[in-house]
Amino acid sequence: MDVTLRCPRCATAPANLVRDGHYYRADDSKSIQRYQCKDCGKKFSSATHNPAYRQKKRRINSTVRFCLASNMCQRDIAEIVGVDVKTVRSRLVWQAKLSRVKNKLYLQAYLDEYGPIDTVQFDDLVTFEHTKMKPITVPMAVVDGERIPLGFNVASIPAFGLLAAKSREKYGPRVDDSQAAREAVFQELSTVLPPDVRFKTDGHSHYKVLIKQYFPNATHEIFISDRGAVVGQGELKKTRFDELFSINHTFATVRAKINRLNRRTWCTTKDPERLADHIDVFIDVFCDRLKKLSSSVNGLRRQAFVKAIS
Ligand SMILES: [Zn+2]
């Protein structure tokens, strides 16, 4: 018997559990072992503690997870796996919860293997919900050179530039949550980064304040970003060596892999919380890809890391 198995009611030791027959789970054609607790009489099964407990269509989970991080819209994913689009929508929320836990473990395993992170790049990705008149910002931190995401958040910001007046007229004043959202990221960072870490950012004034507040002993290097030389390049501008390449490349990747972040898409975010879910699923798949990639790339720090956690 599985030694980690516990009674869901009284959490008694596995020695006090008895096998209690099987049932056939039609959803994925599996035979599931049932158990009974000798202490409290509770009956349960080996599926009780599974994250997919009581789900129908658990077969679609891995495909949905992969497709969500491969620039596919929810309607196409629904068609491919043969479910309603509402199922895909709720599976995104479910998957994000799992991915969030997994992403934390990934980061912890990375820190255990390599020790403290010495340099971090931080920036905001700006996107919108429903219309460009309702912009949202995504502050994010990644490991310099390795692009491993360390934390992010999603916040609404008021419309800016030419759309500002029109947006106020049509949708009223829009709250600016960006400072609080950035602060939450820094709060999280302060638990994983050493106090003498080095930050690389652009000239945003709020970054300076946060770094001083949360990392008074940190080094802060500021790089003023160029304007793009070619229209449509977005974060990846090929003008000269980019000191903020890691964070810019991460932003370019999420724009390419999360369909609602594509430039000129009609798959827009309707709920900022779902965008956060979607990014968490992306990070999960991205970190898995890093693990696979590292087996074919020589001499990378990641390679040993992969051995350590796989
Ligand atoms: Zn029990």
py3Dmol code that shows the C-alpha trace and the ligand (Angstrom):
import py3Dmol

protein = """\
ATOM      1  CA  MET A   1       0.000   0.000   0.000  1.00  0.00           C
ATOM      2  CA  ASP A   2       1.093   3.537  -0.732  1.00  0.00           C
ATOM      3  CA  VAL A   3       2.814   4.839   2.414  1.00  0.00           C
ATOM      4  CA  THR A   4       1.720   8.417   1.773  1.00  0.00           C
ATOM      5  CA  LEU A   5      -1.954   7.417   1.687  1.00  0.00           C
ATOM      6  CA  ARG A   6      -4.004   9.067   4.460  1.00  0.00           C
ATOM      7  CA  CYS A   7      -7.622   8.872   5.567  1.00  0.00           C
ATOM      8  CA  PRO A   8      -9.285  12.118   4.400  1.00  0.00           C
ATOM      9  CA  ARG A   9     -11.311  12.349   7.613  1.00  0.00           C
ATOM     10  CA  CYS A  10      -8.946  11.387  10.469  1.00  0.00           C
ATOM     11  CA  ALA A  11      -5.544  11.215   8.663  1.00  0.00           C
ATOM     12  CA  THR A  12      -4.726   7.891  10.322  1.00  0.00           C
ATOM     13  CA  ALA A  13      -1.543   5.976   9.417  1.00  0.00           C
ATOM     14  CA  PRO A  14      -1.622   3.733   6.309  1.00  0.00           C
ATOM     15  CA  ALA A  15      -1.410   0.663   8.570  1.00  0.00           C
ATOM     16  CA  ASN A  16      -5.004   1.325   9.677  1.00  0.00           C
ATOM     17  CA  LEU A  17      -6.394   1.339   6.147  1.00  0.00           C
ATOM     18  CA  VAL A  18      -7.812  -1.723   4.396  1.00  0.00           C
ATOM     19  CA  ARG A  19      -8.390  -2.320   0.714  1.00  0.00           C
ATOM     20  CA  ASP A  20     -12.058  -2.178  -0.151  1.00  0.00           C
ATOM     21  CA  GLY A  21     -12.450  -3.310  -3.760  1.00  0.00           C
ATOM     22  CA  HIS A  22     -12.168  -1.371  -7.002  1.00  0.00           C
ATOM     23  CA  TYR A  23     -14.307   0.736  -9.221  1.00  0.00           C
ATOM     24  CA  TYR A  24     -14.017   1.354 -12.931  1.00  0.00           C
ATOM     25  CA  ARG A  25     -13.567   4.987 -13.882  1.00  0.00           C
ATOM     26  CA  ALA A  26     -15.118   5.322 -17.332  1.00  0.00           C
ATOM     27  CA  ASP A  27     -13.653   8.784 -17.899  1.00  0.00           C
ATOM     28  CA  ASP A  28     -10.140   7.449 -18.474  1.00  0.00           C
ATOM     29  CA  SER A  29     -10.813   3.673 -18.464  1.00  0.00           C
ATOM     30  CA  LYS A  30      -8.916   3.053 -15.236  1.00  0.00           C
ATOM     31  CA  SER A  31      -9.543   0.712 -12.355  1.00  0.00           C
ATOM     32  CA  ILE A  32      -9.379   2.692  -9.101  1.00  0.00           C
ATOM     33  CA  GLN A  33      -8.536   1.082  -5.739  1.00  0.00           C
ATOM     34  CA  ARG A  34     -10.943   1.900  -2.916  1.00  0.00           C
ATOM     35  CA  TYR A  35      -9.995   1.924   0.794  1.00  0.00           C
ATOM     36  CA  GLN A  36     -11.719   1.961   4.143  1.00  0.00           C
ATOM     37  CA  CYS A  37     -10.337   3.487   7.333  1.00  0.00           C
ATOM     38  CA  LYS A  38     -10.441   1.041  10.269  1.00  0.00           C
ATOM     39  CA  ASP A  39     -10.391   3.920  12.786  1.00  0.00           C
ATOM     40  CA  CYS A  40     -13.297   6.039  11.618  1.00  0.00           C
ATOM     41  CA  GLY A  41     -14.963   3.893   8.952  1.00  0.00           C
ATOM     42  CA  LYS A  42     -14.533   6.491   6.189  1.00  0.00           C
ATOM     43  CA  LYS A  43     -14.428   5.065   2.663  1.00  0.00           C
ATOM     44  CA  PHE A  44     -12.345   6.694  -0.013  1.00  0.00           C
ATOM     45  CA  SER A  45     -10.182   5.817  -3.021  1.00  0.00           C
ATOM     46  CA  SER A  46      -6.730   6.380  -4.452  1.00  0.00           C
ATOM     47  CA  ALA A  47      -8.298   9.150  -6.568  1.00  0.00           C
ATOM     48  CA  THR A  48      -9.553  11.138  -3.570  1.00  0.00           C
ATOM     49  CA  HIS A  49      -6.308  13.084  -3.122  1.00  0.00           C
ATOM     50  CA  ASN A  50      -5.651  13.596  -6.836  1.00  0.00           C
ATOM     51  CA  PRO A  51      -5.839  17.225  -8.052  1.00  0.00           C
ATOM     52  CA  ALA A  52      -8.217  16.069 -10.777  1.00  0.00           C
ATOM     53  CA  TYR A  53     -10.593  14.495  -8.191  1.00  0.00           C
ATOM     54  CA  ARG A  54     -14.227  14.549  -9.406  1.00  0.00           C
ATOM     55  CA  GLN A  55     -13.280  15.978 -12.763  1.00  0.00           C
ATOM     56  CA  LYS A  56     -14.909  14.702 -15.886  1.00  0.00           C
ATOM     57  CA  LYS A  57     -12.684  14.649 -19.012  1.00  0.00           C
ATOM     58  CA  ARG A  58      -9.388  14.437 -17.159  1.00  0.00           C
ATOM     59  CA  ARG A  59      -7.803  13.163 -20.375  1.00  0.00           C
ATOM     60  CA  ILE A  60      -7.820  16.679 -21.822  1.00  0.00           C
ATOM     61  CA  ASN A  61      -5.741  18.256 -19.047  1.00  0.00           C
ATOM     62  CA  SER A  62      -2.250  17.856 -20.481  1.00  0.00           C
ATOM     63  CA  THR A  63      -3.329  18.928 -23.973  1.00  0.00           C
ATOM     64  CA  VAL A  64      -5.182  21.978 -22.638  1.00  0.00           C
ATOM     65  CA  ARG A  65      -2.156  22.948 -20.550  1.00  0.00           C
ATOM     66  CA  PHE A  66       0.197  22.672 -23.513  1.00  0.00           C
ATOM     67  CA  CYS A  67      -2.122  24.455 -25.963  1.00  0.00           C
ATOM     68  CA  LEU A  68      -2.700  27.358 -23.555  1.00  0.00           C
ATOM     69  CA  ALA A  69       1.043  28.006 -23.661  1.00  0.00           C
ATOM     70  CA  SER A  70       1.275  27.526 -27.436  1.00  0.00           C
ATOM     71  CA  ASN A  71      -0.644  30.544 -28.659  1.00  0.00           C
ATOM     72  CA  MET A  72      -3.993  28.844 -29.171  1.00  0.00           C
ATOM     73  CA  CYS A  73      -7.348  30.419 -28.487  1.00  0.00           C
ATOM     74  CA  GLN A  74      -9.707  28.704 -26.064  1.00  0.00           C
ATOM     75  CA  ARG A  75     -12.274  28.007 -28.766  1.00  0.00           C
ATOM     76  CA  ASP A  76      -9.737  26.121 -30.912  1.00  0.00           C
ATOM     77  CA  ILE A  77      -8.500  24.172 -27.897  1.00  0.00           C
ATOM     78  CA  ALA A  78     -12.107  23.199 -27.112  1.00  0.00           C
ATOM     79  CA  GLU A  79     -12.545  21.934 -30.663  1.00  0.00           C
ATOM     80  CA  ILE A  80      -9.285  19.957 -30.631  1.00  0.00           C
ATOM     81  CA  VAL A  81      -9.995  18.137 -27.371  1.00  0.00           C
ATOM     82  CA  GLY A  82     -13.719  17.829 -28.059  1.00  0.00           C
ATOM     83  CA  VAL A  83     -15.244  19.747 -25.155  1.00  0.00           C
ATOM     84  CA  ASP A  84     -17.253  22.905 -24.683  1.00  0.00           C
ATOM     85  CA  VAL A  85     -15.307  26.164 -24.509  1.00  0.00           C
ATOM     86  CA  LYS A  86     -16.644  26.648 -20.977  1.00  0.00           C
ATOM     87  CA  THR A  87     -14.790  23.497 -19.918  1.00  0.00           C
ATOM     88  CA  VAL A  88     -11.535  24.904 -21.303  1.00  0.00           C
ATOM     89  CA  ARG A  89     -12.176  28.157 -19.455  1.00  0.00           C
ATOM     90  CA  SER A  90     -12.661  26.428 -16.117  1.00  0.00           C
ATOM     91  CA  ARG A  91      -9.727  24.096 -16.781  1.00  0.00           C
ATOM     92  CA  LEU A  92      -7.500  27.172 -17.202  1.00  0.00           C
ATOM     93  CA  VAL A  93      -8.376  28.261 -13.656  1.00  0.00           C
ATOM     94  CA  TRP A  94      -7.823  24.723 -12.348  1.00  0.00           C
ATOM     95  CA  GLN A  95      -4.500  24.298 -14.177  1.00  0.00           C
ATOM     96  CA  ALA A  96      -3.255  27.716 -13.012  1.00  0.00           C
ATOM     97  CA  LYS A  97      -3.679  26.700  -9.379  1.00  0.00           C
ATOM     98  CA  LEU A  98      -1.500  23.617  -9.953  1.00  0.00           C
ATOM     99  CA  SER A  99       1.015  25.525 -12.063  1.00  0.00           C
ATOM    100  CA  ARG A 100       1.449  28.182  -9.372  1.00  0.00           C
ATOM    101  CA  VAL A 101       2.487  25.516  -6.867  1.00  0.00           C
ATOM    102  CA  LYS A 102       4.760  23.860  -9.421  1.00  0.00           C
ATOM    103  CA  ASN A 103       6.417  27.169 -10.362  1.00  0.00           C
ATOM    104  CA  LYS A 104       7.269  27.840  -6.709  1.00  0.00           C
ATOM    105  CA  LEU A 105       8.823  24.367  -6.407  1.00  0.00           C
ATOM    106  CA  TYR A 106      10.799  24.919  -9.601  1.00  0.00           C
ATOM    107  CA  LEU A 107      12.238  28.148  -8.253  1.00  0.00           C
ATOM    108  CA  GLN A 108      13.011  26.560  -4.896  1.00  0.00           C
ATOM    109  CA  ALA A 109      14.810  23.659  -6.596  1.00  0.00           C
ATOM    110  CA  TYR A 110      16.789  26.175  -8.651  1.00  0.00           C
ATOM    111  CA  LEU A 111      17.833  28.093  -5.538  1.00  0.00           C
ATOM    112  CA  ASP A 112      18.737  24.893  -3.682  1.00  0.00           C
ATOM    113  CA  GLU A 113      20.990  23.845  -6.536  1.00  0.00           C
ATOM    114  CA  TYR A 114      22.688  27.147  -7.368  1.00  0.00           C
ATOM    115  CA  GLY A 115      22.400  29.246  -4.274  1.00  0.00           C
ATOM    116  CA  PRO A 116      21.378  32.892  -4.271  1.00  0.00           C
ATOM    117  CA  ILE A 117      20.555  34.704  -7.508  1.00  0.00           C
ATOM    118  CA  ASP A 118      23.008  37.540  -8.181  1.00  0.00           C
ATOM    119  CA  THR A 119      21.305  39.611 -10.889  1.00  0.00           C
ATOM    120  CA  VAL A 120      17.644  40.278 -11.711  1.00  0.00           C
ATOM    121  CA  GLN A 121      15.923  42.188 -14.513  1.00  0.00           C
ATOM    122  CA  PHE A 122      12.625  43.923 -13.776  1.00  0.00           C
ATOM    123  CA  ASP A 123      10.126  45.642 -16.082  1.00  0.00           C
ATOM    124  CA  ASP A 124       6.432  46.150 -16.883  1.00  0.00           C
ATOM    125  CA  LEU A 125       4.628  44.632 -19.861  1.00  0.00           C
ATOM    126  CA  VAL A 126       1.669  46.737 -20.918  1.00  0.00           C
ATOM    127  CA  THR A 127      -1.418  45.120 -22.427  1.00  0.00           C
ATOM    128  CA  PHE A 128      -5.162  45.720 -22.080  1.00  0.00           C
ATOM    129  CA  GLU A 129      -8.491  44.131 -21.185  1.00  0.00           C
ATOM    130  CA  HIS A 130     -11.230  44.223 -23.808  1.00  0.00           C
ATOM    131  CA  THR A 131     -10.125  47.540 -25.367  1.00  0.00           C
ATOM    132  CA  LYS A 132      -6.930  49.591 -25.575  1.00  0.00           C
ATOM    133  CA  MET A 133      -8.782  52.206 -23.543  1.00  0.00           C
ATOM    134  CA  LYS A 134      -8.517  49.845 -20.522  1.00  0.00           C
ATOM    135  CA  PRO A 135      -4.806  49.097 -20.271  1.00  0.00           C
ATOM    136  CA  ILE A 136      -3.274  46.708 -17.757  1.00  0.00           C
ATOM    137  CA  THR A 137       0.322  46.355 -16.709  1.00  0.00           C
ATOM    138  CA  VAL A 138       2.238  43.194 -15.842  1.00  0.00           C
ATOM    139  CA  PRO A 139       5.308  43.901 -13.679  1.00  0.00           C
ATOM    140  CA  MET A 140       7.688  40.935 -13.858  1.00  0.00           C
ATOM    141  CA  ALA A 141      11.141  39.907 -12.638  1.00  0.00           C
ATOM    142  CA  VAL A 142      13.413  37.338 -14.317  1.00  0.00           C
ATOM    143  CA  VAL A 143      16.880  35.954 -13.597  1.00  0.00           C
ATOM    144  CA  ASP A 144      19.466  37.845 -15.639  1.00  0.00           C
ATOM    145  CA  GLY A 145      20.787  35.717 -18.505  1.00  0.00           C
ATOM    146  CA  GLU A 146      18.587  32.705 -17.758  1.00  0.00           C
ATOM    147  CA  ARG A 147      15.109  34.186 -18.135  1.00  0.00           C
ATOM    148  CA  ILE A 148      13.673  32.156 -15.276  1.00  0.00           C
ATOM    149  CA  PRO A 149      10.567  34.034 -14.087  1.00  0.00           C
ATOM    150  CA  LEU A 150      10.791  35.053 -10.417  1.00  0.00           C
ATOM    151  CA  GLY A 151       7.414  36.693  -9.966  1.00  0.00           C
ATOM    152  CA  PHE A 152       4.798  38.820 -11.667  1.00  0.00           C
ATOM    153  CA  ASN A 153       1.485  40.543 -11.052  1.00  0.00           C
ATOM    154  CA  VAL A 154      -1.396  42.044 -13.052  1.00  0.00           C
ATOM    155  CA  ALA A 155      -2.843  45.525 -12.425  1.00  0.00           C
ATOM    156  CA  SER A 156      -5.162  47.979 -14.127  1.00  0.00           C
ATOM    157  CA  ILE A 157      -3.739  51.365 -15.115  1.00  0.00           C
ATOM    158  CA  PRO A 158      -5.456  54.467 -16.540  1.00  0.00           C
ATOM    159  CA  ALA A 159      -5.351  54.921 -20.308  1.00  0.00           C
ATOM    160  CA  PHE A 160      -2.474  57.080 -21.493  1.00  0.00           C
ATOM    161  CA  GLY A 161      -1.502  59.110 -24.529  1.00  0.00           C
ATOM    162  CA  LEU A 162      -4.064  59.903 -27.186  1.00  0.00           C
ATOM    163  CA  LEU A 163      -6.648  57.526 -25.709  1.00  0.00           C
ATOM    164  CA  ALA A 164      -6.617  58.993 -22.188  1.00  0.00           C
ATOM    165  CA  ALA A 165      -9.368  61.589 -22.625  1.00  0.00           C
ATOM    166  CA  LYS A 166     -11.552  59.326 -24.729  1.00  0.00           C
ATOM    167  CA  SER A 167     -11.241  56.498 -22.217  1.00  0.00           C
ATOM    168  CA  ARG A 168     -12.297  58.723 -19.285  1.00  0.00           C
ATOM    169  CA  GLU A 169     -15.268  59.942 -21.298  1.00  0.00           C
ATOM    170  CA  LYS A 170     -16.413  56.448 -22.240  1.00  0.00           C
ATOM    171  CA  TYR A 171     -15.515  54.326 -19.194  1.00  0.00           C
ATOM    172  CA  GLY A 172     -15.017  56.886 -16.436  1.00  0.00           C
ATOM    173  CA  PRO A 173     -11.871  57.193 -14.320  1.00  0.00           C
ATOM    174  CA  ARG A 174      -9.791  54.010 -14.174  1.00  0.00           C
ATOM    175  CA  VAL A 175      -7.934  53.020 -11.021  1.00  0.00           C
ATOM    176  CA  ASP A 176      -4.166  52.773 -11.014  1.00  0.00           C
ATOM    177  CA  ASP A 177      -3.223  49.569  -9.162  1.00  0.00           C
ATOM    178  CA  SER A 178       0.251  49.376 -10.645  1.00  0.00           C
ATOM    179  CA  GLN A 179       2.158  50.570  -7.571  1.00  0.00           C
ATOM    180  CA  ALA A 180       0.437  48.113  -5.234  1.00  0.00           C
ATOM    181  CA  ALA A 181       0.927  45.304  -7.773  1.00  0.00           C
ATOM    182  CA  ARG A 182       4.635  46.060  -8.134  1.00  0.00           C
ATOM    183  CA  GLU A 183       4.981  46.221  -4.394  1.00  0.00           C
ATOM    184  CA  ALA A 184       3.437  42.754  -4.081  1.00  0.00           C
ATOM    185  CA  VAL A 185       6.024  41.418  -6.527  1.00  0.00           C
ATOM    186  CA  PHE A 186       8.824  43.007  -4.503  1.00  0.00           C
ATOM    187  CA  GLN A 187       7.364  41.556  -1.328  1.00  0.00           C
ATOM    188  CA  GLU A 188       7.626  38.137  -2.958  1.00  0.00           C
ATOM    189  CA  LEU A 189      11.111  38.865  -4.312  1.00  0.00           C
ATOM    190  CA  SER A 190      12.336  39.823  -0.848  1.00  0.00           C
ATOM    191  CA  THR A 191      11.706  36.220   0.243  1.00  0.00           C
ATOM    192  CA  VAL A 192      13.776  34.651  -2.571  1.00  0.00           C
ATOM    193  CA  LEU A 193      16.548  37.148  -3.357  1.00  0.00           C
ATOM    194  CA  PRO A 194      19.637  37.969  -1.258  1.00  0.00           C
ATOM    195  CA  PRO A 195      19.827  41.551   0.148  1.00  0.00           C
ATOM    196  CA  ASP A 196      22.880  42.441  -1.987  1.00  0.00           C
ATOM    197  CA  VAL A 197      21.277  41.419  -5.303  1.00  0.00           C
ATOM    198  CA  ARG A 198      21.845  43.485  -8.479  1.00  0.00           C
ATOM    199  CA  PHE A 199      18.834  44.943 -10.308  1.00  0.00           C
ATOM    200  CA  LYS A 200      18.804  45.920 -13.986  1.00  0.00           C
ATOM    201  CA  THR A 201      15.832  48.068 -15.021  1.00  0.00           C
ATOM    202  CA  ASP A 202      14.861  50.936 -17.303  1.00  0.00           C
ATOM    203  CA  GLY A 203      14.447  54.486 -15.999  1.00  0.00           C
ATOM    204  CA  HIS A 204      10.992  54.016 -14.397  1.00  0.00           C
ATOM    205  CA  SER A 205      10.916  56.142 -11.224  1.00  0.00           C
ATOM    206  CA  HIS A 206       8.870  53.686  -9.132  1.00  0.00           C
ATOM    207  CA  TYR A 207      11.476  50.905  -9.539  1.00  0.00           C
ATOM    208  CA  LYS A 208      14.061  53.084  -7.807  1.00  0.00           C
ATOM    209  CA  VAL A 209      11.735  53.640  -4.828  1.00  0.00           C
ATOM    210  CA  LEU A 210      10.867  49.949  -4.476  1.00  0.00           C
ATOM    211  CA  ILE A 211      14.447  48.735  -4.729  1.00  0.00           C
ATOM    212  CA  LYS A 212      15.526  51.249  -2.050  1.00  0.00           C
ATOM    213  CA  GLN A 213      12.638  50.149   0.174  1.00  0.00           C
ATOM    214  CA  TYR A 214      12.899  46.372  -0.181  1.00  0.00           C
ATOM    215  CA  PHE A 215      16.599  45.957  -1.001  1.00  0.00           C
ATOM    216  CA  PRO A 216      18.511  48.849   0.615  1.00  0.00           C
ATOM    217  CA  ASN A 217      21.818  47.005   0.021  1.00  0.00           C
ATOM    218  CA  ALA A 218      21.153  46.181  -3.629  1.00  0.00           C
ATOM    219  CA  THR A 219      22.958  47.586  -6.660  1.00  0.00           C
ATOM    220  CA  HIS A 220      20.622  49.238  -9.161  1.00  0.00           C
ATOM    221  CA  GLU A 221      21.720  49.650 -12.778  1.00  0.00           C
ATOM    222  CA  ILE A 222      19.490  51.755 -15.018  1.00  0.00           C
ATOM    223  CA  PHE A 223      19.458  51.371 -18.797  1.00  0.00           C
ATOM    224  CA  ILE A 224      17.514  53.802 -20.929  1.00  0.00           C
ATOM    225  CA  SER A 225      15.766  51.797 -23.645  1.00  0.00           C
ATOM    226  CA  ASP A 226      15.970  52.718 -27.345  1.00  0.00           C
ATOM    227  CA  ARG A 227      13.018  53.299 -29.558  1.00  0.00           C
ATOM    228  CA  GLY A 228      12.402  50.339 -31.863  1.00  0.00           C
ATOM    229  CA  ALA A 229      14.228  50.603 -35.170  1.00  0.00           C
ATOM    230  CA  VAL A 230      11.620  48.567 -37.039  1.00  0.00           C
ATOM    231  CA  VAL A 231       7.870  48.866 -36.565  1.00  0.00           C
ATOM    232  CA  GLY A 232       6.314  45.838 -34.864  1.00  0.00           C
ATOM    233  CA  GLN A 233       9.401  44.567 -33.095  1.00  0.00           C
ATOM    234  CA  GLY A 234       7.957  45.481 -29.735  1.00  0.00           C
ATOM    235  CA  GLU A 235      10.272  44.418 -26.953  1.00  0.00           C
ATOM    236  CA  LEU A 236      12.947  42.967 -29.226  1.00  0.00           C
ATOM    237  CA  LYS A 237      14.676  45.924 -30.827  1.00  0.00           C
ATOM    238  CA  LYS A 238      17.787  45.149 -32.832  1.00  0.00           C
ATOM    239  CA  THR A 239      19.515  48.474 -32.497  1.00  0.00           C
ATOM    240  CA  ARG A 240      22.503  47.607 -30.282  1.00  0.00           C
ATOM    241  CA  PHE A 241      23.407  45.245 -27.455  1.00  0.00           C
ATOM    242  CA  ASP A 242      20.398  45.140 -25.141  1.00  0.00           C
ATOM    243  CA  GLU A 243      21.304  45.143 -21.456  1.00  0.00           C
ATOM    244  CA  LEU A 244      17.694  44.250 -20.650  1.00  0.00           C
ATOM    245  CA  PHE A 245      17.563  41.395 -23.147  1.00  0.00           C
ATOM    246  CA  SER A 246      16.427  38.767 -20.610  1.00  0.00           C
ATOM    247  CA  ILE A 247      13.282  40.597 -19.562  1.00  0.00           C
ATOM    248  CA  ASN A 248      12.552  41.904 -23.063  1.00  0.00           C
ATOM    249  CA  HIS A 249      12.926  38.447 -24.535  1.00  0.00           C
ATOM    250  CA  THR A 250      10.623  37.038 -21.855  1.00  0.00           C
ATOM    251  CA  PHE A 251       8.004  39.645 -22.752  1.00  0.00           C
ATOM    252  CA  ALA A 252       8.397  38.885 -26.450  1.00  0.00           C
ATOM    253  CA  THR A 253       7.946  35.181 -25.647  1.00  0.00           C
ATOM    254  CA  VAL A 254       4.765  35.661 -23.623  1.00  0.00           C
ATOM    255  CA  ARG A 255       3.391  37.890 -26.392  1.00  0.00           C
ATOM    256  CA  ALA A 256       4.086  35.108 -28.894  1.00  0.00           C
ATOM    257  CA  LYS A 257       2.918  32.175 -26.764  1.00  0.00           C
ATOM    258  CA  ILE A 258      -0.109  33.560 -24.917  1.00  0.00           C
ATOM    259  CA  ASN A 259      -2.649  34.368 -27.578  1.00  0.00           C
ATOM    260  CA  ARG A 260      -4.405  37.121 -25.636  1.00  0.00           C
ATOM    261  CA  LEU A 261      -1.084  38.994 -25.438  1.00  0.00           C
ATOM    262  CA  ASN A 262      -0.456  38.874 -29.202  1.00  0.00           C
ATOM    263  CA  ARG A 263      -0.236  42.299 -30.745  1.00  0.00           C
ATOM    264  CA  ARG A 264      -3.338  42.974 -32.852  1.00  0.00           C
ATOM    265  CA  THR A 265      -5.288  39.998 -31.583  1.00  0.00           C
ATOM    266  CA  TRP A 266      -9.015  39.671 -31.213  1.00  0.00           C
ATOM    267  CA  CYS A 267      -8.573  37.223 -28.324  1.00  0.00           C
ATOM    268  CA  THR A 268      -8.470  39.912 -25.662  1.00  0.00           C
ATOM    269  CA  THR A 269      -8.372  39.505 -21.907  1.00  0.00           C
ATOM    270  CA  LYS A 270     -11.825  39.918 -20.363  1.00  0.00           C
ATOM    271  CA  ASP A 271     -10.744  39.446 -16.765  1.00  0.00           C
ATOM    272  CA  PRO A 272      -7.264  40.425 -15.492  1.00  0.00           C
ATOM    273  CA  GLU A 273      -7.344  37.511 -13.065  1.00  0.00           C
ATOM    274  CA  ARG A 274      -7.581  35.070 -15.988  1.00  0.00           C
ATOM    275  CA  LEU A 275      -4.557  36.742 -17.571  1.00  0.00           C
ATOM    276  CA  ALA A 276      -2.638  36.024 -14.359  1.00  0.00           C
ATOM    277  CA  ASP A 277      -3.825  32.393 -14.538  1.00  0.00           C
ATOM    278  CA  HIS A 278      -2.745  32.156 -18.152  1.00  0.00           C
ATOM    279  CA  ILE A 279       0.746  33.524 -17.400  1.00  0.00           C
ATOM    280  CA  ASP A 280       1.173  31.020 -14.568  1.00  0.00           C
ATOM    281  CA  VAL A 281       0.336  28.141 -16.920  1.00  0.00           C
ATOM    282  CA  PHE A 282       2.759  29.587 -19.467  1.00  0.00           C
ATOM    283  CA  ILE A 283       5.582  29.775 -16.888  1.00  0.00           C
ATOM    284  CA  ASP A 284       4.907  26.155 -15.931  1.00  0.00           C
ATOM    285  CA  VAL A 285       5.184  24.953 -19.544  1.00  0.00           C
ATOM    286  CA  PHE A 286       8.133  27.289 -20.187  1.00  0.00           C
ATOM    287  CA  CYS A 287      10.109  25.878 -17.245  1.00  0.00           C
ATOM    288  CA  ASP A 288       9.375  22.354 -18.473  1.00  0.00           C
ATOM    289  CA  ARG A 289      10.690  23.380 -21.888  1.00  0.00           C
ATOM    290  CA  LEU A 290      13.865  24.757 -20.286  1.00  0.00           C
ATOM    291  CA  LYS A 291      14.361  21.384 -18.636  1.00  0.00           C
ATOM    292  CA  LYS A 292      14.004  19.543 -21.941  1.00  0.00           C
ATOM    293  CA  LEU A 293      16.136  22.035 -23.840  1.00  0.00           C
ATOM    294  CA  SER A 294      18.977  21.781 -21.365  1.00  0.00           C
ATOM    295  CA  SER A 295      19.559  18.136 -22.221  1.00  0.00           C
ATOM    296  CA  SER A 296      20.581  19.150 -25.749  1.00  0.00           C
ATOM    297  CA  VAL A 297      22.593  22.272 -24.902  1.00  0.00           C
ATOM    298  CA  ASN A 298      26.142  21.820 -23.622  1.00  0.00           C
ATOM    299  CA  GLY A 299      27.871  23.644 -20.835  1.00  0.00           C
ATOM    300  CA  LEU A 300      24.823  25.495 -19.576  1.00  0.00           C
ATOM    301  CA  ARG A 301      24.272  25.986 -15.907  1.00  0.00           C
ATOM    302  CA  ARG A 302      20.769  24.703 -16.508  1.00  0.00           C
ATOM    303  CA  GLN A 303      21.954  21.285 -17.556  1.00  0.00           C
ATOM    304  CA  ALA A 304      23.187  20.301 -14.137  1.00  0.00           C
ATOM    305  CA  PHE A 305      20.120  21.931 -12.680  1.00  0.00           C
ATOM    306  CA  VAL A 306      17.840  19.719 -14.701  1.00  0.00           C
ATOM    307  CA  LYS A 307      19.643  16.646 -13.430  1.00  0.00           C
ATOM    308  CA  ALA A 308      19.124  17.911  -9.931  1.00  0.00           C
ATOM    309  CA  ILE A 309      15.379  18.280 -10.155  1.00  0.00           C
ATOM    310  CA  SER A 310      14.335  15.540 -12.559  1.00  0.00           C
TER     311      SER A 310
END
"""
ligand_1 = """\
1
ZN
Zn -10.316 7.675 9.261
"""
view = py3Dmol.view(width=600, height=400)
view.addModel(protein, "pdb")
view.setStyle({"model": 0}, {"cartoon": {"style": "trace"}})
view.addModel(ligand_1, "xyz")
view.setStyle({"model": 1}, {"stick": {}})
view.zoomTo()
view.show()
